[in-house]
Each structure stands twice: as C-alpha cells, then as structure tokens.
Amino acid sequence: MDDDIVVEEDDALKAFLPHGFGKQETKANKTLQIERSKRPRLEQPRQEKDRNDQWTGDGLSKAGGDDYDDDGDDDDDDDDESDEEDEYPVSHELVLKTHERPITSMTLDPSGSRLITGSTDCTVKFHDFASMTPTTLRAFKSVDPTASKTSASSETHPVHHVEFNPVSPSTLLVISAIPQAKLLSRDGESIAESVKGDMYLRDMHNTKGHISEITTGTWHPTDRDLCVTAGTDSTLRIWDCSVRMAQRDVIVHKSRAAGSAGRTRMTAIAWGASPQGNSSNLVAAALDGSLVMWSGHGPYTRPSAEIRDAHQRDTWTGGLDISSDGRTVVTRGGDDTIKLWDTRKFKTPVSTVSHPSTTSQYPTSGIRFSPTSTSIITGSPTGSLHILNPATLKPDLITPITPNSPLISLLWHPKLNQILTGSANAETHVLYNPTLSTRGAATVMSRAPKRRHIDDDPNLTTDLSQGLSADAIIAPNGNISSVRNANSERSKPLTGLTASGRSRDPRRPHVPLTTPFAKSQPDAKHVRDNIPLSSMRDEDPREALL
C-alpha cells in the first residue's frame, strides 16, 4: 500500500469554502470603479457644431479654404478634443439625482467636503462627500427654507440662490422667492432671517428690508459679516450678519428707462476684489439693461460707473461674475449675448459673442470664471458645457453633459479642481479628472461600494421620525379602520373621537356609543310587542288630521 496519497485540487470547492474566519475586509478595485465613471464620448449637437465652425466675433473667424481637407480636419479635431479633455477636469463624472425639479443654484464649502444644492422644488439638499460611496449617492438632509412650524399650511417657494460664506463656511446664505433672505448653518439649522420692509413707503431708503421678491445675493469676498441681496424693488441691501442680519446700507438703483418710474428689477449681482487691492467692487445688472458698479466700501449714494445699455432692455441678465483679480466682468444676457467688460474702462465691452440664452425660462442661468480666471464656463440650452477663452470668448471646449436639457447652474471649485453643473432635468453632475482633481468625486469613486441591505429599500422600511406605519400595527379584536386613520386624526386634532369615545371638538355634544349587541338596546320586535302605542312612532300625524 502506497503511503503517498495524492489528492487533486478542486477549484470549485476551494472557491466555495471560506479563506479565513472573522470579519473580512472589503477591498475595492479603484481602477475599475474610476473607469466606470468615465464619461462616454457624446456627439456634439449639430447647431452648436455649426456655430463653432463658423464662429465670428470681433474680427475673429474660423473657416477653411478651397483646399480644405475634411478627413484630415476630423482627425485633428479628435486629437484636439482628447488633449483638451486632459487639460480640463471633464473626463469622468459623478451623477447625483436628489432633486425632483430643475437645479437653480449650488455651492461647495472651501474645503470641498459638503455640497449644497437648491431647486425649484422648494428644497435645499445637503450632500457630504465623506459619507458617500458609489452605491449610496444621496443627500443626507433636505430642508425647506420657507417652511414654518407655526402653520401646517405654510406656502413654499422656489430657491433662487445658495452660497457658503467664503471666509466662515459655517454659515450659508439662502435666497428664496420671498422678500426675506435666510441664514442657515452648514447642517441646515436656521440662524437668522432678514426683515420684510413696509411696502407702503415710497422712499426705499426708509424701509428696513425688501418689500418684494429677492432675486439673488452674495457674500463679501473678505468680510465674514457682510452679505448683499438684490430684489425686484430696485434696491441692493447690505446686511450685517453679526447682528442677526441687521440692515447696514440701502442702495437704490434709479432706472432711467422711459416709463419705468425710476424703478426696475435687479437680476444679478457679484462682489469681487479690486485690481488695486484697496477695496472691492460691487457690480449688479438690472432688467432695464443697465450694468452698475459701486465701490465695495462705499459711499453708495452714486455709482462709480454705470452702463445704461449693457444688454437689451426687458431681457433678464442672469449670469454675472468678476475675475479673481477684479479687472474683468463677464455677463450673460437674455438678448443671446455674452459680453466681457474691463472695470478700469467701464464703458464699452471688450468682447461680445452670440450665445443662446435660457433666462426666459430659467432666470438663474449663470456664467462663471475659473478659479485662476484663465477660462469661463457656461451652459447652453442643448445641455452642453462651454469652456470659453476669456480673451476672445471663443470656445476652447464644448462637451455635452445632459443632452436636450439646459444647464442652469455651474461651479468650478478651486481646491478640488472639479466642475459641477446643475441641469433642468434635476441632475447634478460632478466632472473630474483622476490625475488633475483631488478628493471630492474622485474619493467617492475610489471607495468600496456598500453592500445592498434590506434597510436600503425604502419600500421595506419605516421612517420612525414620521411614526409607525398603519399597516404595521396589528390590534387583536380591534377596529382596523380606526387604526389606519390614526395618523390623519393626529394631524387634525378637531376631528374624530378620542379613546374614550368623546368628540375632539369641544363644541360638539357627546353622543353615547350604541351597538347592536348592547343589552340596553332592545330590538324592534321586542318594542313593538311589549310597549303600547309604539307603532305611533312610525305614523305621520298629518295623515290622521287629513
């Protein structure tokens, strides 16, 4: 008998048996996960392609000669696009679907860890990149900034603007479609609210707050306690947030348009640094087509510069931004133009190009400088991201993000080097490049996916903050209908009965509970046979008289 017994290895059995005991460490294939988030190469919309090929602006043109080689040009375009995608952080993306309606505004704290978005669904969503995984891309909190606890039937309003304080990121400015701005903490707790002004006062200098809807607002670039809001009452108001949003200054813009009675609507505002570094510049756009600039530290009695016909009258200029050095201002008007202005010669535009506008449907459609002011980003009605050259406003890159859905809000974070876009289809796209970007979406996609658990399915779980589900309550020998109506009766305290059978409404008299099985309630046959003249209750006395 041979002592050396050879046993063949069974690969299937080896794979089935555990390799160790205890808690197993979950490892993620980072390269594979990041590769899955790579954006597919979408075809550029035809109308934008034609506009890019026949670009004309300020004497600049792009056109081929008679010996123009189509095949060679296509190869060159493909090489150029690949090089440009390596230059800008747009090769990969992370998609968040947490809203139900178009996203009007978004903001990231200076560290790039918390993302907050506002939408026309009247909510503000809070996202934390540190707690996200590739399978758990959701908001950890949703806040309605205009909801009131004192009234259950309070109105809700769309969110126009949300912005972190650049100096103190623990404070958040929220602008809704009401005359009052609100300050929230980074966790969504209410801190302060501005005062509503007296709408019956004619002189806006004497009002303590806006008398009509606020359209936008922003923070001071260096002072943590100052913010400014712009409204449809033709005023800009500077607030001191250290004293629970006390009004500090009122800037009244007097419109010179015919038939406006000196008033107009302020549509966009930006507060940026000054080229000399001594003070800041406050620039605002109005519905009458004017563009106005004040010194950031005052006095605000008269503007330092004003352009009356910066854009066409009665068109909404929703996009406005100032470069990091404070020398240039870019505006995107409702007259389908993008214009670049010099703050030192604030009279005529430096460059002007044609670009379709979406402010007639989405008033907060914006335009932004890159962190280094070497590029300008904006969206298009077809859902493409345009990265423009600030010198000529010529597009360096056009990449589709959400086809057939306009891009509304945009943001280029300086620390993460990632571009965030908010679209009309309620999607938030975080564009990044694994080699150029740091943290943020790149960190989320490099984490191990969370295993699916039964608690991740909202159809099989119960939100304890809203109370137990009525279907989960089983009362032996109890009335099921009364249990199911418990939540509705709790929301309406003056309807229904209490546990003792009495009415919740004190004006209604108590009606004794009667059941067909009660001993004190005899049946009709017993009453008819044993009580004299009981049949007279069913007779009409008028028949006897007639």
C-alpha positions as CSV (number, residue, x, y, z in Angstrom):
1,M,0.0,0.0,0.0
2,D,1.4,3.3,-1.1
3,D,1.7,5.9,1.8
4,D,1.9,8.9,-0.5
5,I,-1.7,9.7,-1.4
6,V,-2.2,12.5,-3.9
7,V,-5.4,14.5,-3.7
8,E,-6.4,16.5,-6.7
9,E,-7.4,20.1,-6.0
10,D,-11.0,21.0,-6.6
11,D,-11.1,24.7,-7.7
12,A,-14.9,24.9,-7.3
13,L,-14.8,23.6,-3.7
14,K,-11.8,25.9,-2.9
15,A,-13.7,28.9,-4.1
16,F,-16.8,27.9,-2.1
17,L,-15.0,27.3,1.2
18,P,-14.1,30.4,3.3
19,H,-10.4,31.6,3.2
20,G,-10.5,32.8,6.9
21,F,-12.6,33.5,9.9
22,G,-13.9,36.7,11.4
23,K,-14.8,39.9,9.6
24,Q,-13.5,40.1,6.1
25,E,-12.1,43.3,4.8
26,T,-13.8,44.8,1.8
27,K,-11.4,45.8,-1.0
28,A,-12.3,47.9,-3.9
29,N,-10.9,47.9,-7.4
30,K,-10.2,51.6,-7.6
31,T,-9.1,51.5,-11.2
32,L,-12.2,49.6,-12.4
33,Q,-14.5,51.9,-10.5
34,I,-13.0,55.1,-11.8
35,E,-13.0,53.6,-15.3
36,R,-16.7,53.0,-15.0
37,S,-17.3,56.7,-14.2
38,K,-15.6,57.8,-17.4
39,R,-17.9,59.9,-19.5
40,P,-18.9,58.4,-22.8
41,R,-17.9,60.4,-25.9
42,L,-21.2,62.0,-26.9
43,E,-21.8,63.6,-30.3
44,Q,-21.9,67.4,-30.2
45,P,-25.2,68.9,-31.1
46,R,-25.4,69.9,-34.8
47,Q,-26.4,73.5,-34.2
48,E,-23.5,74.1,-31.8
49,K,-21.1,72.3,-34.1
50,D,-22.1,74.7,-36.9
51,R,-21.8,77.7,-34.6
52,N,-18.3,76.6,-33.5
53,D,-17.2,76.0,-37.1
54,Q,-18.5,79.4,-38.3
55,W,-17.5,81.4,-35.2
56,T,-17.4,85.1,-35.8
57,G,-16.7,87.7,-33.1
58,D,-14.7,90.9,-33.0
59,G,-13.0,90.2,-36.3
60,L,-12.1,86.6,-35.4
61,S,-13.2,83.9,-37.8
62,K,-12.7,80.2,-38.3
63,A,-13.2,79.0,-41.9
64,G,-11.4,76.7,-44.3
65,G,-10.1,77.5,-47.7
66,D,-10.8,75.9,-51.1
67,D,-8.3,73.0,-50.4
68,Y,-9.9,72.3,-47.0
69,D,-9.4,68.6,-46.2
70,D,-12.4,67.2,-44.3
71,D,-10.8,63.9,-43.3
72,G,-7.6,65.4,-42.0
73,D,-9.6,68.0,-40.1
74,D,-11.7,65.3,-38.4
75,D,-8.5,63.5,-37.2
76,D,-7.1,66.8,-35.9
77,D,-10.3,67.6,-34.1
78,D,-10.3,64.2,-32.4
79,D,-6.7,64.7,-31.3
80,D,-7.5,68.2,-30.1
81,E,-10.6,67.1,-28.1
82,S,-8.6,64.4,-26.4
83,D,-5.9,66.9,-25.5
84,E,-8.4,69.4,-24.2
85,E,-10.2,66.8,-22.1
86,D,-6.8,66.0,-20.5
87,E,-6.3,69.8,-19.9
88,Y,-9.8,70.3,-18.2
89,P,-11.3,68.1,-15.5
90,V,-14.2,66.8,-17.7
91,S,-13.1,63.2,-18.5
92,H,-15.1,61.5,-15.7
93,E,-18.3,62.3,-13.9
94,L,-20.4,61.6,-10.8
95,V,-24.2,62.0,-11.2
96,L,-26.4,62.9,-8.2
97,K,-30.2,62.6,-8.6
98,T,-31.6,64.0,-5.4
99,H,-34.0,66.7,-6.6
100,E,-37.3,66.5,-8.4
101,R,-37.2,69.7,-10.4
102,P,-34.5,71.9,-12.1
103,I,-31.5,72.8,-10.0
104,T,-31.1,76.6,-9.8
105,S,-28.1,77.0,-7.6
106,M,-25.3,75.1,-5.9
107,T,-22.4,75.8,-3.6
108,L,-19.4,73.9,-2.1
109,D,-17.6,74.9,1.1
110,P,-14.0,76.0,0.8
111,S,-12.7,72.6,1.8
112,G,-14.8,70.8,-0.8
113,S,-16.4,68.3,1.6
114,R,-20.0,69.5,1.6
115,L,-22.2,70.2,-1.4
116,I,-25.5,72.1,-1.1
117,T,-28.0,72.5,-4.0
118,G,-31.2,74.5,-4.4
119,S,-34.0,73.8,-6.7
120,T,-37.4,74.9,-7.9
121,D,-38.9,72.0,-5.9
122,C,-38.5,74.4,-2.9
123,T,-35.9,72.4,-1.1
124,V,-32.2,72.6,-0.2
125,K,-30.3,69.3,-0.3
126,F,-27.2,68.7,1.8
127,H,-24.6,66.2,0.4
128,D,-21.5,65.0,2.2
129,F,-18.7,63.5,0.0
130,A,-17.2,61.9,3.1
131,S,-20.2,59.6,3.7
132,M,-20.9,58.7,0.0
133,T,-20.0,55.5,-1.8
134,P,-20.6,54.6,-5.4
135,T,-23.8,52.8,-4.4
136,T,-25.0,55.4,-1.8
137,L,-25.2,58.7,-3.8
138,R,-27.8,60.5,-1.9
139,A,-28.4,63.6,0.2
140,F,-28.3,63.2,4.0
141,K,-30.7,66.1,4.7
142,S,-33.4,68.1,2.9
143,V,-34.5,71.5,4.2
144,D,-37.4,73.7,3.1
145,P,-36.1,77.2,4.0
146,T,-39.5,78.9,3.8
147,A,-41.4,76.3,5.8
148,S,-42.9,77.4,9.1
149,K,-43.6,75.3,12.1
150,T,-46.4,77.6,13.3
151,S,-48.6,76.8,10.4
152,A,-49.2,73.4,8.8
153,S,-50.5,75.0,5.6
154,S,-47.5,77.3,5.0
155,E,-46.5,78.2,1.4
156,T,-43.3,77.0,-0.2
157,H,-41.2,79.0,-2.7
158,P,-38.5,78.1,-5.2
159,V,-34.9,78.6,-4.2
160,H,-33.0,81.1,-6.2
161,H,-29.5,81.1,-4.7
162,V,-27.5,79.3,-2.1
163,E,-23.9,80.2,-1.2
164,F,-21.4,79.3,1.5
165,N,-19.6,82.1,3.4
166,P,-16.1,82.1,1.7
167,V,-14.5,83.3,5.0
168,S,-16.6,81.4,7.5
169,P,-18.0,78.3,5.9
170,S,-20.2,77.5,8.9
171,T,-22.8,80.0,7.5
172,L,-25.0,79.6,4.4
173,L,-27.0,82.3,2.6
174,V,-30.3,81.1,1.1
175,I,-32.4,83.2,-1.2
176,S,-35.9,82.1,-2.0
177,A,-38.7,83.8,-3.9
178,I,-39.8,85.8,-0.9
179,P,-38.8,89.3,0.4
180,Q,-36.7,87.8,3.2
181,A,-33.2,86.2,3.0
182,K,-32.2,83.5,5.4
183,L,-29.0,82.3,7.1
184,L,-28.6,78.6,7.7
185,S,-25.8,76.6,9.4
186,R,-23.9,74.1,7.4
187,D,-26.2,71.4,9.0
188,G,-29.4,73.1,7.9
189,E,-30.4,74.8,11.1
190,S,-31.9,78.3,10.9
191,I,-29.7,81.1,12.3
192,A,-31.3,84.4,11.3
193,E,-33.8,85.9,8.8
194,S,-33.9,89.4,7.3
195,V,-36.8,91.8,8.0
196,K,-39.5,92.4,5.5
197,G,-39.9,96.1,4.6
198,D,-43.0,98.3,4.6
199,M,-44.5,98.1,1.1
200,Y,-46.5,101.3,1.6
201,L,-43.4,103.5,1.9
202,R,-42.4,105.2,-1.3
203,D,-38.8,106.0,-0.4
204,M,-36.8,102.8,-0.3
205,H,-34.2,104.4,1.9
206,N,-36.7,104.4,4.8
207,T,-37.6,100.7,4.6
208,K,-35.9,98.1,6.8
209,G,-35.9,95.4,4.2
210,H,-37.0,94.3,0.8
211,I,-40.7,94.9,0.0
212,S,-40.8,92.4,-2.8
213,E,-39.2,89.2,-4.0
214,I,-35.4,88.8,-3.7
215,T,-33.7,87.6,-6.9
216,T,-30.1,86.9,-5.8
217,G,-27.4,87.6,-3.3
218,T,-23.8,87.0,-2.4
219,W,-21.2,87.4,0.3
220,H,-18.4,89.9,0.8
221,P,-15.1,88.4,-0.5
222,T,-13.1,89.2,2.6
223,D,-15.5,90.4,5.4
224,R,-17.3,87.4,7.0
225,D,-20.1,89.6,8.5
226,L,-21.3,91.3,5.3
227,C,-23.6,90.0,2.6
228,V,-25.7,91.7,-0.1
229,T,-29.1,90.9,-1.6
230,A,-30.8,92.2,-4.7
231,G,-34.6,92.4,-5.2
232,T,-37.3,93.3,-7.6
233,D,-37.9,96.5,-5.6
234,S,-34.9,98.2,-7.4
235,T,-32.6,98.0,-4.4
236,L,-29.5,96.3,-3.1
237,R,-29.3,95.8,0.6
238,I,-26.1,95.1,2.6
239,W,-26.7,93.1,5.8
240,D,-24.6,92.8,8.9
241,C,-24.8,89.1,9.8
242,S,-23.0,89.6,13.2
243,V,-26.2,91.3,14.5
244,R,-28.8,88.7,13.2
245,M,-29.0,90.3,9.7
246,A,-29.3,93.9,10.6
247,Q,-29.6,96.2,7.6
248,R,-26.5,98.2,7.2
249,D,-26.9,100.1,3.9
250,V,-29.5,100.5,1.2
251,I,-28.5,101.1,-2.4
252,V,-31.4,102.3,-4.6
253,H,-30.9,102.0,-8.3
254,K,-32.8,104.6,-10.2
255,S,-33.7,103.4,-13.7
256,R,-33.5,105.9,-16.5
257,A,-35.7,103.9,-18.8
258,A,-38.8,105.6,-20.2
259,G,-42.0,104.6,-18.4
260,S,-40.2,102.8,-15.5
261,A,-41.0,105.5,-12.9
262,G,-37.4,105.2,-11.7
263,R,-37.7,101.5,-10.7
264,T,-36.6,98.3,-12.2
265,R,-35.7,94.7,-11.2
266,M,-32.2,93.7,-10.1
267,T,-31.4,90.4,-11.8
268,A,-27.8,89.5,-10.9
269,I,-25.0,90.7,-8.6
270,A,-21.3,90.0,-7.9
271,W,-18.9,91.2,-5.2
272,G,-15.3,90.8,-6.2
273,A,-11.8,92.1,-5.4
274,S,-10.4,95.3,-6.7
275,P,-7.4,95.3,-9.1
276,Q,-5.5,97.7,-6.7
277,G,-6.3,95.6,-3.7
278,N,-7.5,98.5,-1.7
279,S,-11.3,97.9,-1.9
280,S,-13.8,95.6,-3.6
281,N,-16.2,96.2,-6.4
282,L,-19.9,95.6,-6.3
283,V,-21.5,95.0,-9.7
284,A,-25.1,94.5,-10.4
285,A,-27.3,94.0,-13.5
286,A,-30.9,95.2,-14.0
287,L,-33.9,94.4,-16.1
288,D,-33.7,97.7,-17.9
289,G,-30.4,96.5,-19.5
290,S,-28.1,98.6,-17.3
291,L,-24.9,97.4,-15.6
292,V,-23.9,99.3,-12.5
293,M,-20.7,99.2,-10.4
294,W,-20.1,100.7,-6.9
295,S,-17.1,100.7,-4.6
296,G,-17.4,97.8,-2.1
297,H,-16.7,100.0,0.9
298,G,-19.0,102.9,-0.1
299,P,-20.2,105.5,-0.3
300,Y,-23.2,104.1,-2.2
301,T,-25.1,107.4,-2.9
302,R,-23.8,107.4,-6.5
303,P,-22.3,104.5,-8.6
304,S,-18.7,104.7,-9.6
305,A,-19.6,103.6,-13.1
306,E,-22.8,102.8,-15.0
307,I,-23.6,101.4,-18.4
308,R,-27.2,102.1,-19.4
309,D,-27.4,99.8,-22.5
310,A,-25.1,96.9,-21.5
311,H,-27.8,94.5,-22.7
312,Q,-31.2,94.8,-24.4
313,R,-33.9,96.3,-22.3
314,D,-36.5,94.0,-20.7
315,T,-34.3,90.9,-21.0
316,W,-33.1,89.0,-17.9
317,T,-29.4,89.1,-17.4
318,G,-28.9,86.1,-15.1
319,G,-25.2,85.5,-15.4
320,L,-22.6,87.8,-13.9
321,D,-19.2,87.2,-12.4
322,I,-15.9,89.0,-11.6
323,S,-12.5,87.6,-12.2
324,S,-10.2,86.8,-9.4
325,D,-8.0,89.8,-10.0
326,G,-11.1,92.1,-10.2
327,R,-10.1,93.5,-13.6
328,T,-12.8,92.0,-15.8
329,V,-16.5,91.3,-15.6
330,V,-18.4,88.8,-17.7
331,T,-22.2,89.0,-18.3
332,R,-24.6,86.6,-20.0
333,G,-27.7,88.4,-21.0
334,G,-31.2,87.4,-22.1
335,D,-30.5,89.0,-25.5
336,D,-28.5,85.9,-26.5
337,T,-25.1,87.6,-26.0
338,I,-22.0,87.2,-23.7
339,K,-20.0,90.3,-23.0
340,L,-16.7,90.9,-21.4
341,W,-16.1,94.3,-19.6
342,D,-13.0,96.0,-18.1
343,T,-13.6,97.5,-14.7
344,R,-10.9,100.2,-15.4
345,K,-12.7,101.3,-18.6
346,F,-16.3,100.5,-17.7
347,K,-18.0,101.9,-20.8
348,T,-17.9,99.6,-23.8
349,P,-17.4,95.8,-23.9
350,V,-14.0,94.3,-24.6
351,S,-15.5,91.3,-26.4
352,T,-19.0,90.3,-27.5
353,V,-20.2,87.0,-28.8
354,S,-23.6,85.4,-29.6
355,H,-24.7,82.7,-27.2
356,P,-28.3,81.4,-26.8
357,S,-29.9,82.3,-23.5
358,T,-32.2,80.3,-21.2
359,T,-33.0,83.1,-18.7
360,S,-36.6,83.5,-20.1
361,Q,-37.4,80.0,-18.6
362,Y,-34.6,79.7,-16.0
363,P,-33.6,83.1,-14.6
364,T,-30.6,81.9,-12.7
365,S,-28.8,80.6,-15.7
366,G,-25.2,81.6,-14.9
367,I,-21.7,82.1,-16.1
368,R,-18.5,81.7,-14.1
369,F,-14.8,82.4,-14.2
370,S,-12.4,79.5,-13.5
371,P,-10.5,79.8,-10.1
372,T,-7.5,81.2,-12.0
373,S,-9.6,83.3,-14.4
374,T,-8.0,81.6,-17.3
375,S,-11.3,80.2,-18.6
376,I,-15.0,81.0,-18.5
377,I,-17.7,78.3,-18.2
378,T,-21.3,78.5,-19.1
379,G,-24.1,76.2,-20.2
380,S,-26.3,76.0,-23.3
381,P,-30.0,75.2,-24.0
382,T,-28.9,71.9,-25.5
383,G,-27.2,70.7,-22.3
384,S,-23.6,71.3,-23.3
385,L,-20.8,72.8,-21.2
386,H,-18.9,75.6,-22.9
387,I,-15.4,76.4,-21.7
388,L,-14.5,79.8,-23.2
389,N,-11.3,81.7,-23.7
390,P,-11.6,85.0,-21.6
391,A,-9.6,87.0,-24.1
392,T,-11.8,86.3,-27.2
393,L,-14.8,84.4,-25.7
394,K,-14.1,81.7,-28.2
395,P,-14.9,78.2,-27.0
396,D,-11.9,76.1,-26.2
397,L,-14.1,73.0,-25.4
398,I,-17.7,72.1,-25.9
399,T,-18.8,68.9,-24.2
400,P,-22.3,67.5,-23.9
401,I,-23.5,66.9,-20.3
402,T,-27.3,66.5,-20.3
403,P,-28.5,66.3,-23.9
404,N,-31.7,68.2,-24.6
405,S,-31.8,69.5,-21.0
406,P,-30.4,73.1,-20.4
407,L,-27.5,73.6,-18.0
408,I,-28.6,76.2,-15.4
409,S,-26.1,76.4,-12.5
410,L,-22.3,76.0,-12.7
411,L,-19.4,75.9,-10.3
412,W,-15.6,75.4,-10.6
413,H,-14.1,74.6,-7.2
414,P,-10.5,75.8,-6.8
415,K,-9.3,73.2,-4.3
416,L,-10.9,70.1,-5.8
417,N,-10.4,71.3,-9.4
418,Q,-13.8,69.8,-10.3
419,I,-16.7,71.4,-12.3
420,L,-20.2,71.0,-11.0
421,T,-23.3,71.5,-13.2
422,G,-27.0,71.6,-12.4
423,S,-29.5,70.8,-15.1
424,A,-33.2,71.3,-15.9
425,N,-33.7,67.5,-15.6
426,A,-32.8,67.7,-11.8
427,E,-29.4,66.1,-12.2
428,T,-26.2,67.3,-10.6
429,H,-23.0,66.3,-12.5
430,V,-19.6,66.5,-10.8
431,L,-17.0,66.4,-13.6
432,Y,-13.4,65.5,-12.6
433,N,-10.2,64.0,-13.9
434,P,-8.4,61.4,-11.8
435,T,-5.0,63.0,-12.5
436,L,-6.0,66.7,-12.2
437,S,-8.6,66.6,-9.5
438,T,-8.3,65.8,-5.8
439,R,-10.8,64.5,-3.2
440,G,-14.5,65.1,-3.9
441,A,-15.9,62.8,-6.5
442,A,-12.6,61.2,-7.1
443,T,-12.5,60.0,-3.5
444,V,-16.1,58.8,-3.6
445,M,-15.5,56.6,-6.7
446,S,-12.4,55.1,-5.2
447,R,-14.3,53.8,-2.1
448,A,-15.6,50.2,-1.9
449,P,-19.3,50.0,-2.8
450,K,-21.6,49.5,0.1
451,R,-23.3,46.1,0.1
452,R,-27.0,46.1,-0.5
453,H,-29.0,45.7,2.6
454,I,-32.7,45.3,3.2
455,D,-32.7,48.6,5.1
456,D,-31.6,50.4,1.9
457,D,-35.0,49.7,0.3
458,P,-37.5,52.4,1.4
459,N,-40.4,50.2,0.5
460,L,-39.5,47.7,3.2
461,T,-38.6,50.1,6.0
462,T,-40.4,52.7,8.1
463,D,-39.3,56.2,8.8
464,L,-39.5,56.4,12.6
465,S,-39.5,60.2,12.6
466,Q,-42.9,60.1,10.8
467,G,-44.3,57.5,13.2
468,L,-45.1,53.8,12.7
469,S,-46.8,52.7,9.5
470,A,-50.5,51.9,10.0
471,D,-50.1,48.7,8.1
472,A,-47.5,47.5,10.7
473,I,-49.9,47.9,13.6
474,I,-51.9,44.7,14.4
475,A,-54.5,45.2,17.2
476,P,-56.3,42.0,18.2
477,N,-60.1,42.3,18.1
478,G,-59.6,46.0,17.2
479,N,-61.1,48.3,14.6
480,I,-58.6,48.3,11.7
481,S,-60.1,51.4,10.1
482,S,-59.7,53.4,13.2
483,V,-56.0,52.4,13.4
484,R,-55.4,53.4,9.8
485,N,-57.0,56.8,10.4
486,A,-54.9,57.4,13.4
487,N,-52.3,59.5,11.6
488,S,-54.9,61.6,9.8
489,E,-56.7,62.3,13.1
490,R,-53.5,63.2,14.7
491,S,-52.9,65.8,12.0
492,K,-56.4,67.2,12.5
493,P,-57.0,67.4,16.3
494,L,-60.6,68.7,16.0
495,T,-61.9,65.7,14.0
496,G,-62.7,62.2,15.1
497,L,-63.2,60.8,18.6
498,T,-60.9,60.3,21.5
499,A,-60.0,56.9,23.0
500,S,-62.9,57.3,25.5
501,G,-65.4,57.9,22.7
502,R,-65.9,61.6,23.2
503,S,-65.6,64.1,20.3
504,R,-62.3,66.0,19.9
505,D,-64.3,69.1,19.1
506,P,-65.5,70.7,22.4
507,R,-68.4,72.4,20.6
508,R,-70.0,69.1,19.7
509,P,-72.1,67.3,22.4
510,H,-71.2,63.8,23.4
511,V,-73.2,61.1,21.7
512,P,-73.5,57.8,23.6
513,L,-72.0,54.9,21.8
514,T,-74.7,52.4,20.6
515,T,-74.0,49.0,19.2
516,P,-76.5,46.3,18.0
517,F,-75.1,43.9,20.7
518,A,-75.6,46.1,23.7
519,K,-78.1,44.8,26.3
520,S,-79.7,48.2,26.8
521,Q,-80.7,48.4,23.2
522,P,-83.8,46.2,22.6
523,D,-84.6,45.1,19.1
524,A,-87.6,46.4,17.1
525,K,-89.7,43.3,17.5
526,H,-89.5,43.5,21.3
527,V,-90.5,47.1,21.3
528,R,-93.5,46.5,19.0
529,D,-94.8,43.6,21.1
530,N,-94.3,44.9,24.6
531,I,-94.6,48.7,24.5
532,P,-98.2,50.0,24.0
533,L,-98.7,52.6,21.2
534,S,-95.1,52.1,20.0
535,S,-96.3,51.9,16.4
536,M,-97.4,55.6,16.5
537,R,-93.7,56.5,16.2
538,D,-93.8,55.3,12.6
539,E,-97.0,57.1,11.8
540,D,-97.4,60.6,10.3
541,P,-99.8,62.7,12.4
542,R,-100.7,64.8,9.4
543,E,-102.4,61.8,7.8
544,A,-104.6,61.4,10.8
545,L,-105.7,65.0,10.7
546,L,-106.5,64.9,7.0
